[in-house]
Amino acid sequence: MKSFLTAGAVLAAAFSTGAYADLCSEGSTDDNGNWYCQEVTAITYTGAGGSGSYDKITDMPTSGSCSSSAYSYSGSMAPLDEEVSRSLSRLSLPIANKTSSSSSSSSKTKRGAHHRHAHAHAHKREAEPVEEVADVEERAVGTEVYATIDGVVVSWANQYGGAATTSTKAAAAAATTTSTKKAAAATTTAAAGTTSTKAAAAAASSSSSSSGASSGAWVQKSYYNAASGTADNVTFLNHFGGTGSGVFDYVYGNSLSYASASGTTGASSPQVLSDVQLGSNVEVLIMSGTECENDDCGYVRPGTVAYHGFGGAQKAFFFEFEMPLDGETDASTNGDMPAIWMLNAQIPNTLQYGAADCSCWTSGCGEFDIFEVLAPGDLRCKSTLHGNIAGGDSDYFARPTTGTMKAVLVMNGNDIHIMELSSDYDFSGSSISAADISDICSETSTQSSVVSIFTLSS
């Protein structure tokens, strides 16, 4: 992706700040300003959380001169321990249309073409969501957990406070040979997935090692399945404010809106995203099913459609998706450039696309690009962390262009683990054991020919 640091500068910048991508010592390629090293099946970012501050937006007046106040954060995975949104673009699982507004009030046009993520991002997106699995999060007994499973977003309430029982290893370890390090899942339909979500297992506490997971059980909190049209505690939004819902003005442009079932326009009420492949430059955000009220989301743009994101320092997301080629070649409109990413939920709830001083993105509230294609038709997916601690591993995943990929993202302690799962990984069932989460963390904590460890420096 391009934002903050241009994609072409990520590798050099990472080394200059002390961060490193281990497998780049095996060779690297500069492809039109984007650095690529080795294809892998797992990437782990260490040192992703910490202490710092960013500017929270406190007012968005009609003059366009936004106000903000400094906000200090600290702790495991901070600031991405705060509520986050999940975004999909050009995927075959549900994805969202992205319409952005210019930062110049004099040149705002309604529903103009977005240019990725938060502000400076020239991110490319295009992926086909099939199953979005669970966002697993460790919480105290009785607290809620959010997750996405099988192209499904799911959430749970933690109902168990005892020690974890032993269990078999996670059913889908990353491939261990270079010949199998492809992102494809066995299914070729865009919406495999069962009607239930995986209850997320507990993840490690901030004091635990990256390979450990604390005891506890995770109860499903939210779920979405594209094939069956099942959605529980999820809301699909996009940037068509003024069409059916939300607002549009010539100062800030389009706010968030409810997404239509096709993801290509706004709607007047919540819709379940259909089992569709979204085209280039189409973006959809996934929020929880809880609408913001009484300032419980912090400041939000007046008139916008605002929902809570998915919070917590320890969480996991399971996905199944496809990123088919569509032949588009215009990078300026995100042609054939799919992506899956998360944003601090304050960003879309205020202004994701527009004036930098009207979003906390510029000051470091956080974004993590999980799978992103950086050039039209490229077959490589990269990952990047944006914030006060930032960096991007130049090792990459193979883009699943024919058939789906199953994958998991675990945020555990101050480490972020991304791992491809085997095509027969079962997203059904009512729970995920702590042992399974621990296995995922353990299997992705040691560098190998298919596992890249990227150390971030604060």
C-alpha positions in Angstrom: 0.0 0.0 0.0 1.0 3.5 -0.3 0.3 5.9 2.5 2.4 7.4 5.2 5.4 5.8 3.6 5.2 5.2 -0.1 5.1 1.5 -0.8 8.4 1.8 -2.6 10.0 3.2 0.5 8.7 0.7 3.0 11.7 -1.7 2.8 14.3 1.0 3.1 12.4 2.8 5.8 11.9 -0.4 7.8 15.6 -1.0 7.9 16.4 2.5 8.8 14.1 2.4 11.9 15.4 -0.9 13.1 12.6 -3.0 11.8 13.5 -5.9 9.5 12.0 -8.5 7.3 14.1 -11.5 7.8 13.6 -13.3 4.5 14.7 -10.3 2.5 18.2 -11.5 3.1 17.3 -14.3 0.6 16.7 -11.8 -2.1 14.5 -8.9 -3.0 12.9 -7.2 -6.0 12.0 -3.6 -6.6 8.9 -3.7 -8.8 8.0 -0.2 -9.8 8.8 1.1 -6.4 7.3 -1.7 -4.4 9.7 -4.1 -2.7 9.0 -7.8 -2.7 11.2 -10.5 -1.0 9.9 -14.1 -0.6 6.5 -15.8 -0.9 5.4 -17.2 2.5 2.4 -18.7 4.2 2.7 -16.8 7.4 3.9 -13.4 8.6 4.3 -12.3 12.2 4.8 -8.7 13.3 6.5 -8.4 16.7 6.4 -5.2 18.8 3.1 -3.9 17.2 1.7 -2.3 20.4 3.1 0.3 22.8 2.6 3.7 24.3 2.1 7.0 22.5 -0.5 9.5 21.6 -2.6 10.6 18.7 -5.1 13.4 18.1 -8.8 12.5 18.6 -11.2 14.5 16.5 -13.5 16.5 18.7 -15.4 18.7 16.3 -16.2 18.9 12.6 -17.8 22.4 12.1 -19.4 23.5 8.8 -16.3 25.7 8.2 -14.2 22.6 7.6 -11.7 23.5 10.3 -11.7 20.4 12.5 -10.7 20.4 16.1 -8.9 17.7 18.0 -7.3 16.9 21.3 -4.3 14.8 22.3 -5.1 11.3 23.5 -2.5 9.1 25.2 -2.7 5.3 24.8 -0.7 2.4 26.2 -0.9 -1.3 26.6 -1.0 -4.5 24.7 -1.6 -3.9 20.9 -2.4 -0.2 21.5 -3.8 1.7 19.8 -5.3 -1.2 17.8 -6.8 -2.6 21.0 -9.4 0.1 20.4 -12.4 -0.6 18.2 -11.5 -1.3 14.6 -13.5 -1.6 11.4 -12.8 -4.3 8.8 -12.7 -3.2 5.2 -12.9 -5.2 2.0 -12.2 -4.1 -1.5 -12.5 -5.9 -4.8 -13.0 -9.3 -3.2 -15.2 -12.3 -3.7 -16.7 -12.5 -0.3 -18.6 -9.3 0.3 -16.8 -6.1 -0.5 -17.5 -2.5 -0.3 -17.9 0.3 -2.6 -15.7 3.2 -1.9 -16.6 6.7 -2.6 -14.5 9.4 -1.3 -14.5 13.1 -1.1 -11.8 15.5 -1.9 -10.2 17.5 1.0 -10.9 20.7 -0.8 -14.3 22.0 0.0 -14.4 24.0 -3.2 -14.0 20.9 -5.4 -16.1 18.3 -3.6 -18.1 16.2 -5.9 -20.7 13.7 -4.6 -19.4 10.1 -4.5 -16.1 10.6 -6.3 -13.7 7.8 -6.8 -11.9 6.8 -3.6 -8.2 6.3 -3.4 -8.0 3.8 -0.6 -8.0 3.6 3.1 -7.3 6.5 5.2 -5.9 9.7 3.9 -2.5 9.4 2.2 -3.1 5.8 1.3 -3.1 5.0 -2.4 -4.1 1.6 -1.4 -5.3 -0.9 -3.9 -8.1 -3.2 -3.2 -9.8 -6.0 -4.8 -10.7 -9.2 -3.2 -13.5 -11.5 -3.3 -14.8 -12.3 0.2 -16.1 -15.8 0.6 -16.1 -16.4 4.3 -14.9 -14.0 6.8 -14.3 -15.8 10.0 -14.1 -14.9 13.5 -12.6 -12.1 15.3 -11.4 -13.7 18.5 -10.7 -11.7 21.5 -9.7 -12.6 25.0 -11.9 -10.9 27.6 -13.0 -11.4 31.1 -15.9 -13.8 31.8 -19.2 -12.2 30.7 -17.6 -9.6 28.3 -18.2 -9.6 24.6 -15.9 -10.8 21.9 -16.2 -9.9 18.2 -15.2 -12.2 15.3 -15.6 -13.0 11.7 -15.7 -16.5 10.5 -16.3 -18.2 7.1 -16.8 -15.0 5.3 -18.7 -14.4 8.4 -18.4 -11.9 11.1 -19.1 -13.4 14.5 -19.0 -12.3 18.1 -19.1 -14.1 21.4 -19.5 -13.5 25.1 -16.8 -15.1 27.2 -18.5 -17.6 29.4 -15.6 -19.5 30.8 -12.9 -18.4 33.2 -11.2 -21.7 33.9 -8.0 -23.2 32.5 -8.0 -24.3 28.9 -8.3 -28.0 28.2 -5.9 -29.7 25.9 -7.0 -30.1 22.3 -5.6 -31.1 19.0 -3.6 -28.7 17.0 -5.4 -26.1 14.9 -6.7 -27.9 11.9 -4.9 -25.7 9.5 -1.2 -25.2 9.9 0.6 -23.1 7.4 2.1 -25.0 4.6 5.6 -26.1 5.4 7.2 -26.6 2.0 7.8 -24.0 -0.6 5.9 -26.0 -3.2 2.7 -25.6 -1.2 2.9 -22.0 -0.1 0.0 -20.9 -2.2 -2.9 -19.0 -0.9 -5.6 -21.1 -2.6 -8.2 -22.9 -0.6 -9.7 -26.0 -2.1 -13.1 -24.6 -2.6 -13.6 -22.7 -5.8 -16.9 -21.1 -5.0 -16.9 -17.6 -3.7 -18.9 -18.5 -0.6 -18.0 -21.7 1.1 -18.7 -21.6 4.7 -21.0 -23.0 7.2 -23.8 -21.2 8.9 -22.0 -21.1 12.2 -18.9 -19.3 13.3 -15.9 -20.5 15.2 -16.1 -19.4 18.8 -12.8 -17.7 19.2 -10.3 -19.2 21.6 -8.6 -17.1 24.1 -5.4 -15.3 23.1 -2.3 -14.6 25.1 -2.2 -11.9 27.6 0.2 -9.0 27.0 2.7 -10.5 29.5 2.7 -13.8 27.7 5.2 -14.8 25.1 4.1 -14.5 21.5 3.7 -18.3 21.2 1.4 -18.6 24.2 -2.3 -18.1 24.7 -4.0 -17.5 28.0 -6.7 -19.8 29.2 -10.3 -19.0 28.5 -13.2 -19.8 26.1 -14.6 -17.5 23.5 -18.2 -17.4 22.6 -19.4 -16.3 19.2 -20.2 -12.6 19.1 -20.8 -11.9 15.4 -21.0 -13.8 12.2 -21.4 -13.4 8.4 -21.6 -15.9 5.6 -21.9 -14.7 2.1 -23.1 -17.9 0.6 -26.0 -18.4 3.0 -26.7 -14.7 3.5 -26.4 -15.2 7.2 -25.4 -12.2 9.3 -25.4 -11.8 13.0 -24.2 -8.6 14.8 -22.6 -7.2 11.7 -23.4 -4.0 9.8 -22.2 -3.3 6.2 -21.3 0.3 5.4 -19.8 2.2 2.6 -19.0 5.8 1.6 -22.2 6.9 -0.1 -23.5 9.3 2.5 -26.4 11.2 1.1 -27.8 8.2 -0.8 -30.5 6.6 1.4 -28.6 7.3 4.6 -25.8 9.4 6.0 -25.0 12.9 4.7 -23.1 14.6 1.9 -21.9 18.2 1.9 -19.3 20.2 0.0 -17.0 20.6 3.0 -16.4 17.0 4.0 -17.9 15.0 1.1 -19.7 11.8 1.7 -20.1 10.3 5.2 -20.6 6.6 5.8 -23.9 5.1 4.7 -25.6 1.8 4.9 -24.3 -0.3 2.0 -26.7 -1.7 -0.5 -26.9 -5.5 -0.9 -24.6 -5.2 -3.9 -22.2 -3.0 -2.1 -22.2 -0.5 -4.9 -24.4 2.3 -3.6 -26.0 3.5 -0.4 -29.2 2.2 1.3 -31.7 3.6 3.7 -31.4 0.8 6.2 -29.0 -2.1 7.1 -28.7 -4.6 4.3 -26.9 -8.0 4.3 -24.2 -7.9 1.7 -25.0 -10.4 -1.1 -22.8 -13.2 -2.3 -21.2 -11.0 -4.9 -17.8 -10.2 -6.3 -17.2 -6.5 -5.9 -15.5 -4.7 -8.7 -12.4 -2.6 -8.7 -12.5 0.5 -6.5 -15.5 -0.8 -4.5 -15.2 -0.8 -0.8 -17.3 -2.1 2.1 -16.7 -1.7 5.8 -17.8 -4.2 8.4 -18.8 -2.9 11.8 -20.6 -4.6 14.7 -24.4 -4.5 14.9 -24.4 -2.0 17.7 -25.1 1.6 16.7 -23.3 4.4 18.3 -25.3 6.5 20.8 -24.8 8.9 23.6 -21.2 9.5 22.6 -20.2 5.9 23.4 -18.1 5.8 20.2 -16.5 9.1 20.9 -17.0 12.0 18.5 -18.6 11.0 15.1 -19.3 13.2 12.1 -22.8 14.8 12.5 -25.3 13.0 10.3 -23.2 10.0 9.5 -24.2 6.4 10.0 -22.0 5.3 13.0 -21.6 1.9 14.5 -19.2 0.4 17.0 -16.3 -1.5 15.7 -14.5 -4.6 17.2 -12.5 -3.8 20.3 -10.1 -5.6 22.5 -6.3 -6.2 22.8 -6.5 -9.9 22.1 -8.5 -10.9 19.1 -8.5 -13.1 16.1 -10.2 -12.9 12.7 -10.7 -15.9 10.4 -11.3 -15.3 6.7 -12.1 -17.2 3.5 -11.8 -15.1 0.4 -10.9 -14.9 -3.3 -9.2 -12.2 -5.3 -9.9 -12.9 -8.9 -8.3 -10.9 -11.7 -10.7 -8.5 -13.5 -8.4 -7.0 -16.2 -8.6 -3.4 -14.9 -5.3 -1.6 -15.3 -5.8 1.9 -14.0 -3.9 2.2 -10.6 -5.3 5.7 -10.0 -8.8 4.1 -9.6 -7.5 1.1 -7.8 -8.0 -1.2 -10.8 -7.6 -4.9 -10.1 -6.0 -4.1 -6.7 -7.9 -5.9 -4.0 -7.3 -5.7 -0.2 -8.5 -6.6 3.3 -7.6 -4.2 6.0 -8.6 -2.8 9.4 -8.8 0.8 10.6 -9.2 2.4 14.0 -13.0 2.8 13.9 -12.7 6.5 14.7 -11.3 7.0 11.2 -14.4 6.0 9.2 -16.7 7.4 11.9 -15.3 10.9 11.2 -13.6 11.2 7.8 -11.7 8.4 6.1 -11.2 10.2 2.9 -10.6 13.9 3.0 -8.8 16.6 5.0 -6.0 15.0 7.1 -6.8 17.2 10.1 -10.3 15.7 10.3 -9.1 12.2 11.0 -6.9 10.6 13.7 -5.1 8.6 11.0 -2.4 11.2 10.4 -1.4 11.3 14.0 -1.2 7.5 14.4 -4.4 6.0 15.7 -3.8 3.0 13.6 -4.4 1.0 10.4 -3.3 -2.5 9.5 -3.4 -3.7 6.0 -3.7 -7.5 6.1 -3.8 -8.6 2.4 -3.2 -5.9 -0.1 -2.3 -6.0 -3.8 -0.2 -2.9 -4.7 -0.4 -2.9 -8.5 -3.1 -3.8 -11.1 -3.1 -7.5 -11.8 -0.2 -8.2 -9.4 -0.3 -11.7 -7.9 1.3 -10.8 -4.5 -0.5 -9.6 -1.3 1.5 -7.5 1.2 0.8 -6.4 4.7 1.6 -3.1 6.4 1.1 -1.5 9.8 0.4 2.3 9.9 0.7 4.3 13.0 3.2 5.7 15.4 4.8 2.3 15.2 4.8 1.4 11.5 6.4 -0.9 9.0 5.6 -3.4 6.3 7.1 -6.8 5.7 8.3 -7.1 2.1 7.7 -10.9 2.2 4.2 -11.6 0.7 1.3 -14.0 0.3 0.2 -15.4 -3.0 -2.9 -13.8 -4.3 -5.8 -16.3 -4.5 -7.1 -15.6 -8.0 -8.8 -19.0 -8.7 -10.4 -20.6 -5.7 -10.4 -19.3 -2.1 -7.9 -18.8 0.6 -8.5 -19.5 4.2 -6.5 -17.4 6.7 -6.4 -16.3 10.2 -5.1 -13.1 11.9 -4.4 -13.3 15.6 -3.5 -10.2 17.7 -1.8 -11.6 20.7 0.2 -9.6 23.2 2.1 -7.1 21.1 2.4 -9.5 18.1 0.2 -9.8 15.0 0.2 -13.3 13.4 -1.2 -13.8 9.9 -1.3 -17.4 8.6 -2.8 -19.2 5.7 -4.9 -22.1 6.7 -5.4 -25.5 5.0 -8.3 -25.7 2.6 -10.1 -28.2 4.9 -9.9 -26.0 8.0 -13.3 -26.2 9.6 -14.9 -22.9 10.4 -18.0 -24.5 11.9 -18.4 -25.3 15.5 -19.3 -23.2 18.5 -15.8 -22.6 19.9 -12.1 -22.4 19.4 -9.9 -23.7 22.1 -7.1 -21.7 23.7 -4.8 -24.5 22.6 -5.7 -24.0 19.0 -4.9 -20.3 19.2 -1.7 -21.1 21.0 -0.8 -23.5 18.2 -1.3 -20.8 15.5 0.9 -18.4 17.5 3.5 -21.0 18.0 3.7 -22.1 14.4 4.2 -18.6 13.3 6.7 -17.5 15.9 9.8 -19.1 14.4 11.3 -18.0 11.1 11.5 -20.5 8.4 11.4 -20.6 4.6 7.7 -20.0 4.7 7.3 -18.0 7.9 8.5 -14.4 8.0 9.2 -12.7 11.3 9.1 -8.9 11.0 10.3 -6.9 14.1 8.9 -3.4 14.4 10.8 -0.7 16.2 9.2 2.1 18.2 
